[in-house]
Amino acid sequence: MRKIQLKEHLIITLMNQGNGIALAAFNKLYERLEDDDIVKHTHYIPLLVDVYLSNTELEVWQLAVKHNISESTVYRYRHDFIAWFRHYYRKLNQSNAIRMPTVA
C-alpha cells in the first residue's frame, strides 16, 4: 500500500506546484474516466476525487465502504488511475519536448 500512496502523493504534489504537464495529464485522465462513467456506467470519478482532490485521507476500507466496492477494487482502480496518469504525462511531456526548440 505504501508504494501506491507515494505515487499518488507525487502526482498531487506536481499538481499543487502548478506543473502544467501534470495538470494537463490529470485533466485528460478526468475526461477519460468521465466518459467511462457515462458510457460504461462506472463510478470512477467519485473515487478519483476522493483520492486526488479531497483534503481528507481515507483508509482503503473507508473508500471501499463509501463507494460500495471491495478493497481489491479500490486498489485496482487506484493502480489504473496512476497508469493512465503516467501515460498521459509521458505523452504530453514528449509532445512538449518536440515543440520546444533546443538551444545549442
C-alpha positions as CSV (number, residue, x, y, z in Angstrom):
1,M,0.0,0.0,0.0
2,R,2.8,2.4,0.8
3,K,4.1,2.4,-2.8
4,I,0.7,3.4,-4.2
5,Q,0.4,6.3,-1.7
6,L,3.9,7.6,-2.6
7,K,2.9,7.6,-6.3
8,E,-0.3,9.4,-5.6
9,H,1.4,11.9,-3.3
10,L,3.9,12.7,-6.1
11,I,1.0,13.3,-8.6
12,I,-0.8,15.5,-6.0
13,T,2.5,17.4,-5.3
14,L,3.1,18.0,-9.0
15,M,-0.4,19.4,-9.4
16,N,-0.2,21.5,-6.3
17,Q,3.1,23.0,-7.6
18,G,1.3,24.0,-10.8
19,N,3.2,21.7,-13.1
20,G,1.4,22.3,-16.4
21,I,2.1,18.9,-17.8
22,A,0.8,17.2,-14.6
23,L,-2.3,19.3,-14.6
24,A,-3.0,18.6,-18.3
25,A,-2.4,14.9,-17.7
26,F,-4.8,14.9,-14.8
27,N,-7.4,16.7,-16.9
28,K,-7.1,14.1,-19.7
29,L,-7.4,11.3,-17.0
30,Y,-10.5,13.0,-15.6
31,E,-12.1,13.4,-19.1
32,R,-11.4,9.7,-19.9
33,L,-12.9,8.5,-16.6
34,E,-15.8,10.8,-17.0
35,D,-16.5,9.3,-20.4
36,D,-16.2,5.8,-19.0
37,D,-18.7,6.7,-16.2
38,I,-21.2,7.8,-18.9
39,V,-20.6,5.0,-21.5
40,K,-19.9,2.0,-19.2
41,H,-21.9,3.2,-16.2
42,T,-18.8,3.0,-13.9
43,H,-18.3,5.3,-10.9
44,Y,-14.6,6.2,-11.3
45,I,-14.9,10.0,-10.8
46,P,-16.1,10.0,-7.2
47,L,-13.2,7.7,-6.2
48,L,-10.7,9.8,-8.2
49,V,-12.0,13.0,-6.5
50,D,-11.6,11.4,-3.0
51,V,-8.1,10.2,-3.7
52,Y,-6.7,13.2,-5.5
53,L,-8.8,16.3,-4.9
54,S,-10.2,15.8,-1.4
55,N,-8.4,17.2,1.6
56,T,-9.2,14.2,3.7
57,E,-7.1,11.0,3.6
58,L,-9.4,7.9,3.8
59,E,-8.2,4.4,4.5
60,V,-8.8,1.8,1.8
61,W,-11.6,0.2,3.8
62,Q,-13.3,3.6,4.2
63,L,-13.1,4.3,0.4
64,A,-14.5,0.8,-0.2
65,V,-17.5,1.4,2.1
66,K,-18.1,4.9,0.8
67,H,-18.1,3.9,-2.9
68,N,-19.7,0.5,-2.3
69,I,-16.8,-1.5,-3.8
70,S,-14.4,-4.1,-2.5
71,E,-11.0,-3.1,-1.2
72,S,-9.3,-5.0,-4.0
73,T,-11.4,-3.0,-6.5
74,V,-10.2,0.2,-4.8
75,Y,-6.6,-0.9,-5.2
76,R,-7.2,-1.9,-8.8
77,Y,-8.8,1.4,-9.7
78,R,-6.0,3.4,-8.0
79,H,-3.4,1.5,-9.9
80,D,-5.3,2.2,-13.1
81,F,-5.5,5.9,-12.3
82,I,-1.8,6.0,-11.8
83,A,-1.1,4.1,-15.0
84,W,-3.4,6.4,-17.1
85,F,-1.9,9.5,-15.5
86,R,1.6,8.3,-16.3
87,H,0.6,7.5,-19.9
88,Y,-0.8,11.0,-20.4
89,Y,2.1,12.7,-18.6
90,R,4.7,10.9,-20.8
91,K,2.7,11.6,-23.9
92,L,2.3,15.3,-23.1
93,N,5.9,15.6,-22.0
94,Q,7.1,14.1,-25.3
95,S,4.9,16.3,-27.4
96,N,6.0,19.4,-25.4
97,A,9.7,18.4,-25.9
98,I,9.1,18.1,-29.7
99,R,7.7,21.7,-29.8
100,M,10.4,23.2,-27.7
101,P,13.5,24.2,-29.7
102,T,16.8,23.0,-28.3
103,V,19.5,25.5,-27.5
104,A,23.0,24.6,-28.6
